[in-house]
Amino acid sequence: MKNKFILPLVVLGSSVFGQFNVSGQIENYANKPVLVKIFENAEMKLINNAITDNNGNFSVKVPKAYNGFVRIDLPTGENLSLLTDNKNLKFKTVSGQEMSTKLEILEGNTQKEYNKVLALQPLNEIQNQVFPYLMQMYKPTDEFYTAMVKEDKRIKELKRNENFSPLITYINELNDLKQKAQTNKDAETLNEIVNHFVKDDVRLEQSGMFNDLVFAYINGKLAAANNQDVEGNLIAATDEILAKTDIKTTRGQNVLTTILNFVPEKEYANFHKKYVDKVKGLTSNVTDQLKKKVGQSASMQAGSKVPNITFPQPVNGKKSLYDIKADQKLIVFWASWCPACQQEIPHIKEFYKNFKSKGGEIVAISLDYDQTAFNSATKDLPWYNYTDLLRWDSPIAAEFGIESTPTLILVDKDNKLIKKVHHISELEVSK
């Protein structure tokens, strides 16, 4: 079944009846932020966030029906992926390197069952990646070949004996296909991938393997191409899969968003232009992710107006980026935890003296996650400073297409892009 847009009534029903809680206790992690994310249209999205209490406890609500992986992120880099069939999750663990090994599931039978799958994972990798490679080196009559066939049969029997639930069985099937595609790029494997894209429901997007399977398909098509025209082959492969998934559907648009994300625009400008134009010509609904990807390509071109940034609380008396009036503005994306940013800040301070005197202003958007660290880092910075404490999950960073820090964006008095650079030395401000 193709994943077409759902009627508003169904969406409302999901919101009302699909709510479940994610709660946990993280030892040695008191009064700190926790980010809870789910896959939406195959992209990881922040759905809720919380601050732990004095004992490291937190609880948030997922406000929609969901059958897939929920990720618990700590801004320090640690994370957990937990599988749910639209039911409450509750766990206990410790912060730091043992976060996964010390994990205890208190509520959530699907994740408890999935732990058995994880125990089998090393055998799955041998079965799907090692055996196919080794079997090419031996004859079917060889003793070692026979032993591998026997062990392959034993592993399959172990999986069958577990009697997994439908969601676990589905996740296992996708994982097996993903591993198979790493070594086998034949037509049969690629057809299996396409069949999932054409027939599966929204669990495919929520599985965490959607992007991997899109990449495997495109990579397989490129490997099978009989010429060296990479961009032409990319277009042919993309056209083929879009013809089968239908760009007018959510599924087709999720496929295209994924491809646009991993094909670099700088190297394949014609490829991006073709599909950006194609999306802009659609009369059907377009997913937010694809809108953002296409809009990003257009809005961050020189001469285009950059998005506004609205501050929940006024910053130095201003409510938004557009409220800050200046002949030119330099928008600086940085973070207190970023070593390269710390090296750049003194040079930006020096630049600011002359820039300010000529009618310029700096608006610094920090990808911080700790309020105390942000306050300490900005106490001597004389310009406008703001953070939403969401690190790389900041919607501002996503809207501006920020992929690394520091990134500096120079705009004119009308908030139109002049230049985007990564070091202040690359800027020559003209009046």
SEKELO-23298 format. One record per residue (C-alpha): residue number from 1; x, y, z. Coordinates in pm, 1 decimal. Layout:
REM SEKELO-23298
@seq:NUM	px:X	py:Y	pz:Z
...
***
This chain:
REM SEKELO-23298
@seq:1	px:0.0	py:0.0	pz:0.0
@seq:2	px:136.1	py:339.6	pz:-92.6
@seq:3	px:168.9	py:578.2	pz:195.5
@seq:4	px:-73.9	py:848.0	pz:82.4
@seq:5	px:-169.6	py:1154.3	pz:283.3
@seq:6	px:-411.8	py:1068.3	pz:562.1
@seq:7	px:-737.3	py:1254.6	pz:602.4
@seq:8	px:-746.3	py:1515.8	pz:882.0
@seq:9	px:-1001.0	py:1309.9	pz:1075.9
@seq:10	px:-760.6	py:1016.9	pz:1093.1
@seq:11	px:-477.0	py:1243.4	pz:1204.2
@seq:12	px:-700.9	py:1378.2	pz:1480.1
@seq:13	px:-782.9	py:1027.3	pz:1588.2
@seq:14	px:-413.6	py:938.8	pz:1609.5
@seq:15	px:-344.1	py:1240.2	pz:1826.3
@seq:16	px:-623.1	py:1156.9	pz:2067.3
@seq:17	px:-585.6	py:781.1	pz:2093.7
@seq:18	px:-220.7	py:732.3	pz:2009.8
@seq:19	px:-64.4	py:904.4	pz:2307.9
@seq:20	px:179.1	py:711.0	pz:2523.7
@seq:21	px:443.3	py:799.8	pz:2779.5
@seq:22	px:819.4	py:765.1	pz:2771.3
@seq:23	px:969.1	py:782.2	pz:3117.2
@seq:24	px:1291.1	py:681.3	pz:3280.2
@seq:25	px:1546.6	py:725.4	pz:3550.0
@seq:26	px:1904.6	py:810.2	pz:3455.0
@seq:27	px:2138.9	py:781.5	pz:3751.1
@seq:28	px:2404.2	py:1052.1	pz:3792.7
@seq:29	px:2203.4	py:1279.7	pz:3562.5
@seq:30	px:2009.5	py:1515.6	pz:3789.2
@seq:31	px:1846.2	py:1839.9	pz:3666.8
@seq:32	px:1966.7	py:1801.3	pz:3308.9
@seq:33	px:1796.2	py:1796.9	pz:2967.5
@seq:34	px:1661.6	py:1487.2	pz:2794.2
@seq:35	px:1545.8	py:1494.4	pz:2430.9
@seq:36	px:1286.5	py:1241.9	pz:2309.3
@seq:37	px:1275.7	py:1183.9	pz:1933.9
@seq:38	px:1078.7	py:971.8	pz:1689.3
@seq:39	px:1098.6	py:910.7	pz:1315.1
@seq:40	px:858.1	py:1128.7	pz:1120.1
@seq:41	px:860.2	py:1084.1	pz:743.1
@seq:42	px:1182.0	py:884.0	pz:791.5
@seq:43	px:1366.5	py:1172.3	pz:961.5
@seq:44	px:1448.1	py:1184.2	pz:1331.1
@seq:45	px:1237.2	py:1458.0	pz:1489.3
@seq:46	px:1237.8	py:1603.5	pz:1838.1
@seq:47	px:891.1	py:1528.9	pz:1975.9
@seq:48	px:937.5	py:1642.8	pz:2335.8
@seq:49	px:1202.5	py:1737.9	pz:2587.5
@seq:50	px:1229.1	py:1748.7	pz:2964.1
@seq:51	px:1459.7	py:1828.6	pz:3255.6
@seq:52	px:1531.5	py:1542.7	pz:3494.9
@seq:53	px:1452.1	py:1585.2	pz:3863.6
@seq:54	px:1699.1	py:1550.8	pz:4152.0
@seq:55	px:1698.9	py:1171.3	pz:4108.6
@seq:56	px:1737.7	py:1172.7	pz:3730.1
@seq:57	px:1368.8	py:1097.4	pz:3661.0
@seq:58	px:1176.2	py:1234.1	pz:3363.6
@seq:59	px:852.2	py:1164.9	pz:3179.2
@seq:60	px:721.8	py:1297.9	pz:2846.9
@seq:61	px:425.5	py:1222.0	pz:2625.1
@seq:62	px:443.2	py:1115.2	pz:2260.3
@seq:63	px:126.1	py:1276.4	pz:2121.6
@seq:64	px:60.9	py:1047.7	pz:1825.4
@seq:65	px:22.3	py:685.5	pz:1722.3
@seq:66	px:364.1	py:533.7	pz:1667.9
@seq:67	px:511.1	py:187.7	pz:1602.7
@seq:68	px:886.9	py:210.6	pz:1579.4
@seq:69	px:1200.1	py:334.6	pz:1748.7
@seq:70	px:1199.0	py:613.6	pz:2005.2
@seq:71	px:1538.4	py:769.3	pz:2071.2
@seq:72	px:1640.1	py:916.3	pz:2403.6
@seq:73	px:1917.4	py:1170.6	pz:2348.5
@seq:74	px:2135.9	py:1338.8	pz:2605.6
@seq:75	px:2294.7	py:1655.0	pz:2464.3
@seq:76	px:2634.0	py:1522.2	pz:2574.2
@seq:77	px:2610.6	py:1262.0	pz:2298.6
@seq:78	px:2481.8	py:947.6	pz:2470.1
@seq:79	px:2156.0	py:799.8	pz:2341.5
@seq:80	px:1923.9	py:501.2	pz:2361.6
@seq:81	px:1697.7	py:358.4	pz:2091.0
@seq:82	px:1390.8	py:180.7	pz:2226.2
@seq:83	px:1124.2	py:-1.6	pz:2025.3
@seq:84	px:755.7	py:49.5	pz:2100.8
@seq:85	px:426.4	py:-71.0	pz:1953.5
@seq:86	px:242.8	py:246.4	pz:2055.1
@seq:87	px:259.1	py:158.7	pz:2425.5
@seq:88	px:426.7	py:314.2	pz:2728.6
@seq:89	px:802.7	py:283.1	pz:2770.7
@seq:90	px:975.3	py:298.4	pz:3106.9
@seq:91	px:1341.9	py:228.2	pz:3174.5
@seq:92	px:1626.7	py:272.6	pz:3417.4
@seq:93	px:1993.6	py:324.0	pz:3333.3
@seq:94	px:2304.0	py:529.3	pz:3416.3
@seq:95	px:2460.7	py:817.1	pz:3228.9
@seq:96	px:2794.7	py:778.7	pz:3052.5
@seq:97	px:2952.7	py:495.9	pz:2855.2
@seq:98	px:2746.0	py:225.4	pz:3028.9
@seq:99	px:2413.2	py:380.5	pz:2932.8
@seq:100	px:2326.4	py:91.2	pz:2697.4
@seq:101	px:2483.9	py:-193.9	pz:2893.1
@seq:102	px:2315.6	py:-94.5	pz:3221.8
@seq:103	px:1975.3	py:-46.2	pz:3056.9
@seq:104	px:1682.0	py:-206.7	pz:3241.2
@seq:105	px:1337.8	py:-207.2	pz:3074.8
@seq:106	px:1066.3	py:-166.1	pz:3340.3
@seq:107	px:771.4	py:-128.0	pz:3100.6
@seq:108	px:750.0	py:-202.5	pz:2730.3
@seq:109	px:722.4	py:-567.0	pz:2621.6
@seq:110	px:826.3	py:-491.0	pz:2263.6
@seq:111	px:1166.2	py:-360.0	pz:2371.7
@seq:112	px:1208.9	py:-654.8	pz:2610.4
@seq:113	px:1144.9	py:-883.7	pz:2314.2
@seq:114	px:1377.2	py:-681.2	pz:2093.6
@seq:115	px:1658.8	py:-737.0	pz:2343.8
@seq:116	px:1648.5	py:-1103.4	pz:2236.2
@seq:117	px:1695.8	py:-988.1	pz:1876.1
@seq:118	px:1997.2	py:-780.3	pz:1977.7
@seq:119	px:2148.8	py:-1089.1	pz:2138.4
@seq:120	px:2119.4	py:-1266.3	pz:1801.7
@seq:121	px:2261.8	py:-974.2	pz:1605.1
@seq:122	px:2624.4	py:-1099.2	pz:1586.4
@seq:123	px:2496.1	py:-1426.0	pz:1436.0
@seq:124	px:2280.9	py:-1230.3	pz:1188.8
@seq:125	px:2584.8	py:-1036.0	pz:1072.0
@seq:126	px:2778.8	py:-1357.1	pz:1017.5
@seq:127	px:2485.1	py:-1503.9	pz:827.6
@seq:128	px:2419.5	py:-1199.6	pz:608.1
@seq:129	px:2765.7	py:-1052.9	pz:556.1
@seq:130	px:3037.3	py:-1309.9	pz:625.9
@seq:131	px:2888.1	py:-1629.4	pz:481.5
@seq:132	px:2797.6	py:-1484.7	pz:135.1
@seq:133	px:3152.6	py:-1354.1	pz:97.3
@seq:134	px:3322.7	py:-1675.4	pz:212.9
@seq:135	px:3097.0	py:-1903.2	pz:7.1
@seq:136	px:3230.9	py:-1743.4	pz:-310.0
@seq:137	px:3577.3	py:-1874.7	pz:-217.1
@seq:138	px:3477.3	py:-2240.2	pz:-170.2
@seq:139	px:3308.7	py:-2514.4	pz:-369.4
@seq:140	px:2975.1	py:-2657.8	pz:-248.1
@seq:141	px:3151.5	py:-2992.9	pz:-204.1
@seq:142	px:3414.7	py:-2845.8	pz:31.9
@seq:143	px:3386.9	py:-2935.8	pz:399.5
@seq:144	px:3399.3	py:-2571.4	pz:513.6
@seq:145	px:3125.1	py:-2474.7	pz:266.2
@seq:146	px:2905.1	py:-2753.1	pz:403.7
@seq:147	px:2974.0	py:-2631.4	pz:758.2
@seq:148	px:2865.8	py:-2280.2	pz:666.0
@seq:149	px:2540.6	py:-2409.6	pz:515.0
@seq:150	px:2475.5	py:-2602.3	pz:834.8
@seq:151	px:2545.2	py:-2300.7	pz:1056.3
@seq:152	px:2326.5	py:-2080.2	pz:835.3
@seq:153	px:2040.5	py:-2327.5	pz:884.5
@seq:154	px:2099.2	py:-2328.6	pz:1262.9
@seq:155	px:2081.3	py:-1948.3	pz:1284.6
@seq:156	px:1757.8	py:-1942.5	pz:1083.7
@seq:157	px:1614.1	py:-2205.0	pz:1319.7
@seq:158	px:1706.5	py:-1993.8	pz:1622.8
@seq:159	px:1513.0	py:-1699.9	pz:1475.8
@seq:160	px:1207.7	py:-1914.3	pz:1398.2
@seq:161	px:1200.8	py:-2061.3	pz:1748.0
@seq:162	px:1173.7	py:-1717.1	pz:1907.8
@seq:163	px:816.1	py:-1669.3	pz:1775.2
@seq:164	px:850.9	py:-1290.9	pz:1752.1
@seq:165	px:559.7	py:-1045.0	pz:1748.8
@seq:166	px:458.5	py:-886.6	pz:1413.0
@seq:167	px:650.3	py:-560.8	pz:1473.4
@seq:168	px:968.0	py:-746.6	pz:1575.0
@seq:169	px:934.4	py:-979.7	pz:1277.0
@seq:170	px:898.8	py:-679.2	pz:1046.8
@seq:171	px:1202.7	py:-501.2	pz:1194.9
@seq:172	px:1404.8	py:-822.2	pz:1159.6
@seq:173	px:1303.1	py:-854.7	pz:794.1
@seq:174	px:1415.6	py:-498.4	pz:719.2
@seq:175	px:1741.5	py:-544.1	pz:905.5
@seq:176	px:1817.7	py:-866.6	pz:718.8
@seq:177	px:1748.8	py:-691.8	pz:387.9
@seq:178	px:1968.3	py:-396.3	pz:483.1
@seq:179	px:2256.8	py:-628.1	pz:567.7
@seq:180	px:2201.0	py:-832.6	pz:254.3
@seq:181	px:2214.5	py:-516.6	pz:41.3
@seq:182	px:2559.2	py:-435.3	pz:177.9
@seq:183	px:2706.3	py:-737.5	pz:0.8
@seq:184	px:2450.5	py:-820.4	pz:-270.3
@seq:185	px:2357.5	py:-545.2	pz:-515.1
@seq:186	px:2185.6	py:-776.6	pz:-762.1
@seq:187	px:1848.1	py:-707.6	pz:-925.1
@seq:188	px:1666.5	py:-943.5	pz:-686.1
@seq:189	px:1784.0	py:-753.1	pz:-378.1
@seq:190	px:1698.1	py:-415.8	pz:-532.7
@seq:191	px:1350.7	py:-544.5	pz:-623.8
@seq:192	px:1298.5	py:-654.8	pz:-262.2
@seq:193	px:1382.0	py:-302.1	pz:-148.6
@seq:194	px:1141.6	py:-147.5	pz:-399.4
@seq:195	px:863.8	py:-385.3	pz:-293.3
@seq:196	px:892.9	py:-256.9	pz:62.2
@seq:197	px:874.0	py:103.2	pz:-56.0
@seq:198	px:566.1	py:27.5	pz:-267.1
@seq:199	px:371.9	py:-199.5	pz:-30.7
@seq:200	px:467.8	py:-121.1	pz:331.4
@seq:201	px:277.6	py:103.1	pz:572.0
@seq:202	px:419.1	py:388.3	pz:781.2
@seq:203	px:620.0	py:145.8	pz:997.5
@seq:204	px:883.5	py:159.9	pz:723.3
@seq:205	px:946.9	py:528.3	pz:797.8
@seq:206	px:944.0	py:457.3	pz:1173.1
@seq:207	px:1185.9	py:163.4	pz:1154.2
@seq:208	px:1503.6	py:371.4	pz:1139.2
@seq:209	px:1610.5	py:181.2	pz:825.5
@seq:210	px:1427.8	py:380.7	pz:558.0
@seq:211	px:1725.5	py:598.8	pz:466.9
@seq:212	px:1963.8	py:301.8	pz:462.4
@seq:213	px:1740.5	py:115.0	pz:219.5
@seq:214	px:1705.2	py:417.7	pz:-11.1
@seq:215	px:2083.6	py:454.2	pz:-12.0
@seq:216	px:2129.2	py:81.1	pz:-78.7
@seq:217	px:1891.7	py:99.7	pz:-375.2
@seq:218	px:2058.2	py:403.6	pz:-535.6
@seq:219	px:2404.7	py:263.0	pz:-466.7
@seq:220	px:2304.7	py:-68.7	pz:-624.0
@seq:221	px:2174.4	py:106.7	pz:-934.5
@seq:222	px:2496.7	py:307.3	pz:-967.9
@seq:223	px:2703.6	py:-10.0	pz:-933.2
@seq:224	px:2504.2	py:-176.1	pz:-1211.0
@seq:225	px:2528.0	py:121.0	pz:-1450.4
@seq:226	px:2733.0	py:58.2	pz:-1763.9
@seq:227	px:2871.5	py:411.6	pz:-1800.7
@seq:228	px:3063.8	py:668.2	pz:-1593.8
@seq:229	px:2802.5	py:945.8	pz:-1604.5
@seq:230	px:2737.7	py:953.7	pz:-1228.4
@seq:231	px:2490.1	py:1242.5	pz:-1235.6
@seq:232	px:2301.1	py:1091.5	pz:-1526.6
@seq:233	px:2290.0	py:755.3	pz:-1349.8
@seq:234	px:2167.2	py:923.5	pz:-1030.0
@seq:235	px:1885.3	py:1087.0	pz:-1222.1
@seq:236	px:1791.4	py:759.3	pz:-1393.2
@seq:237	px:1784.4	py:568.6	pz:-1061.2
@seq:238	px:1585.9	py:843.3	pz:-889.0
@seq:239	px:1335.1	py:868.1	pz:-1173.0
@seq:240	px:1287.6	py:492.3	pz:-1161.5
@seq:241	px:1213.0	py:469.1	pz:-790.3
@seq:242	px:992.3	py:779.5	pz:-796.2
@seq:243	px:789.4	py:628.2	pz:-1079.7
@seq:244	px:719.8	py:328.4	pz:-854.7
@seq:245	px:657.5	py:515.1	pz:-527.5
@seq:246	px:480.9	py:819.2	pz:-682.4
@seq:247	px:615.5	py:1163.2	pz:-595.8
@seq:248	px:258.3	py:1279.2	pz:-525.3
@seq:249	px:243.8	py:1050.8	pz:-219.6
@seq:250	px:409.9	py:1087.6	pz:117.7
@seq:251	px:616.5	py:776.1	pz:49.6
@seq:252	px:753.5	py:907.4	pz:-279.1
@seq:253	px:833.4	py:1242.2	pz:-122.8
@seq:254	px:1012.2	py:1073.8	pz:168.1
@seq:255	px:1223.8	py:882.3	pz:-82.5
@seq:256	px:1312.2	py:1201.1	pz:-270.4
@seq:257	px:1394.4	py:1392.1	pz:50.1
@seq:258	px:1634.0	py:1115.4	pz:152.0
@seq:259	px:1807.2	py:1117.6	pz:-187.4
@seq:260	px:1840.3	py:1497.7	pz:-188.3
@seq:261	px:1993.6	py:1476.4	pz:159.2
@seq:262	px:2274.7	py:1238.7	pz:65.8
@seq:263	px:2350.0	py:1366.3	pz:-286.8
@seq:264	px:2573.6	py:1675.5	pz:-242.8
@seq:265	px:2425.9	py:1977.9	pz:-415.9
@seq:266	px:2762.7	py:2135.7	pz:-486.5
@seq:267	px:2885.5	py:1840.0	pz:-692.9
@seq:268	px:2550.2	py:1759.6	pz:-856.9
@seq:269	px:2381.1	py:2094.6	pz:-912.3
@seq:270	px:2182.5	py:1980.3	pz:-1218.5
@seq:271	px:2044.6	py:1684.0	pz:-1023.8
@seq:272	px:1920.0	py:1909.1	pz:-743.1
@seq:273	px:1776.1	py:2167.7	pz:-980.8
@seq:274	px:1579.0	py:1901.9	pz:-1167.9
@seq:275	px:1404.8	py:1773.5	pz:-855.0
@seq:276	px:1366.2	py:2109.1	pz:-684.0
@seq:277	px:1184.7	py:2229.3	pz:-996.2
@seq:278	px:981.7	py:1908.1	pz:-1002.7
@seq:279	px:867.0	py:1957.3	pz:-642.6
@seq:280	px:781.5	py:2322.0	pz:-702.3
@seq:281	px:560.0	py:2211.9	pz:-989.7
@seq:282	px:354.1	py:1972.5	pz:-776.3
@seq:283	px:-11.3	py:2056.4	pz:-719.9
@seq:284	px:-49.3	py:1792.2	pz:-446.1
@seq:285	px:40.8	py:1834.3	pz:-79.3
@seq:286	px:411.0	py:1832.9	pz:-0.1
@seq:287	px:563.8	py:1703.7	pz:324.7
@seq:288	px:722.3	py:1956.5	pz:560.6
@seq:289	px:1058.7	py:1781.6	pz:524.8
@seq:290	px:1058.8	py:1810.4	pz:146.0
@seq:291	px:933.0	py:2169.8	pz:161.1
@seq:292	px:1218.3	py:2254.4	pz:393.8
@seq:293	px:1475.1	py:2080.4	pz:174.6
@seq:294	px:1354.9	py:2254.4	pz:-139.6
@seq:295	px:1307.2	py:2587.4	pz:36.3
@seq:296	px:1653.8	py:2561.0	pz:186.7
@seq:297	px:1806.6	py:2542.0	pz:-159.5
@seq:298	px:1619.0	py:2855.9	pz:-265.3
@seq:299	px:1619.7	py:3072.0	pz:50.2
@seq:300	px:1992.4	py:3036.8	pz:116.6
@seq:301	px:2095.8	py:3164.8	pz:-225.3
@seq:302	px:2262.1	py:3507.4	pz:-249.5
@seq:303	px:1994.6	py:3775.0	pz:-278.1
@seq:304	px:1721.5	py:3563.3	pz:-115.0
@seq:305	px:1559.6	py:3670.6	pz:210.1
@seq:306	px:1673.2	py:3454.5	pz:501.5
@seq:307	px:1414.3	py:3311.5	pz:744.4
@seq:308	px:1313.9	py:3519.5	pz:1043.0
@seq:309	px:1414.9	py:3409.2	pz:1393.3
@seq:310	px:1153.7	py:3476.8	pz:1661.2
@seq:311	px:1271.3	py:3497.2	pz:2022.5
@seq:312	px:1023.1	py:3359.3	pz:2282.6
@seq:313	px:1155.6	py:3626.3	pz:2520.7
@seq:314	px:1296.5	py:3956.5	pz:2390.5
@seq:315	px:1673.6	py:3964.7	pz:2343.1
@seq:316	px:1810.1	py:4308.5	pz:2427.8
@seq:317	px:1455.5	py:4436.4	pz:2376.8
@seq:318	px:1409.3	py:4279.7	pz:2030.5
@seq:319	px:1150.4	py:4011.3	pz:1952.3
@seq:320	px:1302.3	py:3873.1	pz:1632.4
@seq:321	px:1590.2	py:3886.8	pz:1386.4
@seq:322	px:1390.3	py:4116.4	pz:1158.7
@seq:323	px:1328.0	py:4357.1	pz:1450.4
@seq:324	px:1701.6	py:4421.2	pz:1472.2
@seq:325	px:1764.7	py:4707.3	pz:1230.8
@seq:326	px:2111.3	py:4752.3	pz:1082.9
@seq:327	px:2277.7	py:4829.9	pz:750.7
@seq:328	px:2412.7	py:4476.0	pz:759.4
@seq:329	px:2375.6	py:4188.7	pz:1005.3
@seq:330	px:2610.0	py:3900.0	pz:1067.6
@seq:331	px:2427.5	py:3590.0	pz:1194.2
@seq:332	px:2678.1	py:3369.0	pz:1376.0
@seq:333	px:2592.8	py:3003.1	pz:1445.0
@seq:334	px:2826.2	py:2873.2	pz:1715.4
@seq:335	px:2829.8	py:2689.1	pz:2051.3
@seq:336	px:3014.4	py:2714.1	pz:2381.0
@seq:337	px:3117.8	py:2346.2	pz:2344.9
@seq:338	px:3269.8	py:2400.8	pz:1996.9
@seq:339	px:3653.6	py:2437.7	pz:2005.7
@seq:340	px:3667.0	py:2597.5	pz:1659.1
@seq:341	px:3411.7	py:2854.5	pz:1775.5
@seq:342	px:3621.3	py:2943.9	pz:2077.8
@seq:343	px:3914.9	py:3010.1	pz:1845.5
@seq:344	px:3695.5	py:3224.0	pz:1618.8
@seq:345	px:3525.2	py:3437.9	pz:1886.7
@seq:346	px:3824.4	py:3669.0	pz:1956.0
@seq:347	px:3851.4	py:3745.5	pz:1582.4
@seq:348	px:3476.5	py:3811.9	pz:1564.8
@seq:349	px:3509.1	py:4050.2	pz:1860.2
@seq:350	px:3780.5	py:4241.3	pz:1677.5
@seq:351	px:3573.0	py:4244.8	pz:1357.5
@seq:352	px:3269.0	py:4372.2	pz:1550.5
@seq:353	px:3433.9	py:4699.3	pz:1653.6
@seq:354	px:3463.9	py:4823.3	pz:1294.3
@seq:355	px:3145.0	py:4649.2	pz:1180.0
@seq:356	px:2938.6	py:4818.7	pz:1452.6
@seq:357	px:3084.3	py:5160.2	pz:1378.6
@seq:358	px:2970.7	py:5126.6	pz:1014.3
@seq:359	px:2611.8	py:5045.0	pz:1113.4
@seq:360	px:2641.6	py:4667.4	pz:1133.1
@seq:361	px:2516.6	py:4429.4	pz:1403.1
@seq:362	px:2585.0	py:4070.6	pz:1506.5
@seq:363	px:2317.5	py:3819.1	pz:1607.2
@seq:364	px:2473.2	py:3505.3	pz:1754.5
@seq:365	px:2264.7	py:3185.9	pz:1766.7
@seq:366	px:2425.2	py:2929.9	pz:1995.5
@seq:367	px:2363.8	py:2556.0	pz:1955.6
@seq:368	px:2404.1	py:2508.2	pz:2328.0
@seq:369	px:2215.4	py:2269.2	pz:2556.6
@seq:370	px:2320.8	py:2393.5	pz:2900.0
@seq:371	px:2191.6	py:2731.9	pz:3019.1
@seq:372	px:2474.7	py:2783.6	pz:3267.0
@seq:373	px:2740.8	py:2716.1	pz:3002.9
@seq:374	px:2563.2	py:2951.2	pz:2760.8
@seq:375	px:2536.8	py:3229.6	pz:3020.1
@seq:376	px:2904.0	py:3196.6	pz:3108.6
@seq:377	px:3016.7	py:3194.1	pz:2743.1
@seq:378	px:2811.6	py:3500.3	pz:2645.0
@seq:379	px:2859.4	py:3728.4	pz:2946.7
@seq:380	px:3132.4	py:3929.9	pz:2769.7
@seq:381	px:2990.6	py:3913.5	pz:2416.6
@seq:382	px:2855.8	py:4260.1	pz:2326.4
@seq:383	px:2604.3	py:4162.0	pz:2056.8
@seq:384	px:2263.6	py:3988.4	pz:2047.7
@seq:385	px:2292.0	py:3634.2	pz:2190.0
@seq:386	px:2023.7	py:3363.8	pz:2179.4
@seq:387	px:1992.4	py:2986.5	pz:2221.6
@seq:388	px:1692.9	py:2751.5	pz:2229.9
@seq:389	px:1908.0	py:2493.6	pz:2419.6
@seq:390	px:1838.8	py:2223.5	pz:2157.8
@seq:391	px:2187.8	py:2185.5	pz:2013.0
@seq:392	px:2160.8	py:2025.6	pz:1662.6
@seq:393	px:1788.3	py:1972.8	pz:1711.3
@seq:394	px:1736.5	py:2347.5	pz:1694.0
@seq:395	px:1472.8	py:2426.5	pz:1427.9
@seq:396	px:1661.3	py:2750.8	pz:1361.6
@seq:397	px:1974.9	py:2560.6	pz:1258.5
@seq:398	px:1764.2	py:2334.0	pz:1036.2
@seq:399	px:1589.0	py:2626.9	pz:870.8
@seq:400	px:1921.0	py:2793.4	pz:789.2
@seq:401	px:2077.1	py:2467.2	pz:669.6
@seq:402	px:2355.0	py:2476.6	pz:929.9
@seq:403	px:2573.3	py:2166.2	pz:913.3
@seq:404	px:2878.6	py:2280.8	pz:1109.5
@seq:405	px:2991.1	py:2545.7	pz:1355.5
@seq:406	px:3100.4	py:2813.8	pz:1326.9
@seq:407	px:2890.8	py:2928.1	pz:1030.4
@seq:408	px:2860.1	py:3299.4	pz:956.1
@seq:409	px:2580.3	py:3444.2	pz:743.5
@seq:410	px:2599.2	py:3806.4	pz:628.0
@seq:411	px:2270.1	py:3974.9	pz:531.8
@seq:412	px:2179.4	py:4326.0	pz:420.2
@seq:413	px:1933.7	py:4571.1	pz:578.5
@seq:414	px:1644.3	py:4384.7	pz:411.8
@seq:415	px:1761.9	py:4049.2	pz:554.9
@seq:416	px:1874.6	py:3927.4	pz:213.9
@seq:417	px:2171.7	py:3693.1	pz:199.4
@seq:418	px:2503.3	py:3846.2	pz:94.4
@seq:419	px:2746.6	py:3569.6	pz:184.5
@seq:420	px:2778.1	py:3249.3	pz:387.9
@seq:421	px:3123.2	py:3160.0	pz:527.7
@seq:422	px:3287.8	py:2965.5	pz:809.8
@seq:423	px:3559.0	py:3209.6	pz:918.6
@seq:424	px:3542.7	py:3581.4	pz:982.8
@seq:425	px:3860.6	py:3625.5	pz:774.3
@seq:426	px:3654.6	py:3532.7	pz:465.3
@seq:427	px:3438.5	py:3841.6	pz:502.3
@seq:428	px:3497.2	py:4177.6	pz:347.2
@seq:429	px:3205.2	py:4393.2	pz:448.4
@seq:430	px:3115.1	py:4654.4	pz:193.0
@seq:431	px:2881.5	py:4946.2	pz:241.3
***
